[in-house]
Amino acid sequence: MSKRSATELQSASTADSHERKRHARASTSEKLPENDIGEFEDHWEDEYESDEEVVDAAEKDGEDGMDVDEEVLPPIEESEEQPSAPEIFIPGVHQLGKDEILEPDDSVYLLRHNMNVNWPCLSFDILRDNLGDQRQRFPATAYIVSGTQADVAKNNEITVYKMSSLQKTQRNGDDSDSDDDDDDEALDDDPILEHRSVPHLGGVNRIRAQPLPASSPLPPASSPYYVASWSETGKVHIWDVRPLIEALDVPGYSLDKSRSHKPAFTVNSHGRAEGFAMDWASSGGANPSALRLLTGDIQSKIYLTTTSPSGFNALSSPFTSHTSSVEDIQWSPSEATVFASCSADQSVQIWDVRSKGRKSVAGIEGAHESDVNVISWNRGTSYLLLSGGDEGGIKVWDLRNVKKKGSTSPDPTPVAAFSWHRAPVTSIEWHPTEDSIFAASGADDQVTLWDLAVEQDDEEIGTMDETPEGGQSVPPQLLFVHQGQKDVKEVHWHPQIPGMVISTALDGFNVFKTISV
């Protein structure tokens, strides 16, 4: 991976609200034909008898500050003032002045679109499609599934969105060989947002789609594509969203409500306790065709739901080592029986479903100074785990240093820690293919992109603006700050479109791709 400098950090820029006035003085002259010694009439209607008098008069006019002939004296240059370049605004470092507002700097985006929806969504997930992996061409298309937070419980929905006509935001002047040159006229077209929904009783706290193998086509339309939703009612519903996808893609497709409008299965293990933690296993372990779903509730319990040839099976015995609300869960990408969880008890726990007593086998006590809200397990380097806390901190853990239960060794220290966000970290996720890059979102209305591989060179120190009094320094690993959304809740990388990020907030979805990643 190429090394990036801290000076590559890009963000929204402030807009200059004052219109600049430009003044220019133009001069005109009339050229006499060759060998013509006739009379010349100037703008002041003074007549001269000879060319010598014309030249003398022109010189005299020049002394008086009046216009002169271009062939006698050089023309007066236009005094046009060039507009200043937009300033980079870095939250926590700079402060907005009076009457200043933030505007996006589209020169740092390859793609940027805002999409408003009827009801806010706390959670969403990206659905795999058959359009190909590692695709770079524009316009792009993406499918997501989300759950709403409506005004009353009965108005909530599970919705599959098809985002199409995602055009390139700006034309790259250096992209002379691009295949997209013919589409330049369509760069300003609005994206198309289509959706199909099914009713869902209660607000959706979190939603996760069944993981599908990378670089493989989707199963046929007759096969289910499962999505799990955590309801505020304490129920976990499992839906087959395949009919909703078909309804978006196949003209004239008629939804069979008996299949699409009812859950395929409901997990009642949690009673009336709602929750937020949820994750599907990426493989079936001993049985690759089996599905496994973990769900954690606010009463500190974690339950496992599996599948068999006869259907879903919710296990009644919970995993119980946390002492407060379970906030997030992640299956290990490399060990089929291992998972991690984080909690409002400030700890991160490591579990093995084969262990007796349903207790964690290792853990990090006091991982954060406050609630540990979110975690993410690195798929490329499986001993790295990210965590985000309620205090705004982000930490990177080496799980090889995590102590086993009963050990008297000291708690491990993070291999990296960042205190950039000024409010709770609400979402965090490693890049699907670059194992040093991750994205995070916070209640401070920021989506941030990071690269742990970046180290600041000695000669680059001091190239950034000096940190003002009371401000915070910019970590060299911080690549990009995306702003413009209100109360950001969740962020995900698109697994098939390199560098594409989708985030959800109180005011809808943002889809963007930067020049930094």
Secondary structure, 3 states (H helix, E strand, C coil): CCCCCHHHCECCEECCCCCCCCCCCCCCCCCCCCCCCCCEECCCCCEECCHHHHHHHHHHHHHCCCCCCCCCCCCCCCCCCCCCCCEECCECCECCCCCCCEECCHHHEEEEEEECCCCCCCEEEEECCCCCCCCCCCCEEEEEEEECCCCCHHHCEEEEEEEEEECCCCCCCCCCCCCCHHHHHHCCCCCEEEEEEEECCCCEEEEEECCCCCCCCCCCCCCCCEEEEEECCCCEEEEECHHHHHHHHCCCCCCCHHHHCCCCEEECCCCCCCEEEEEECCCCCCCCCCCEEEEEECCCCEEEEEEECCEEEECCCCECCCCCCEEEEEECCCCCCEEEEEECCCCEEEEECCCHHHCCCEEECCCCCCCEEEEEECCCCCCEEEEEECCCCEEEEEHHHCEECCCCCCCCCCCEEECCCCCCEEEEEECCCCCCEEEEEECCCEEEEEECCCCCCHHHCCCCCCCCCCCCCCCCCEEEEECCCCCEEEEEECCCCCCEEEEEECCEEEEEEECCC
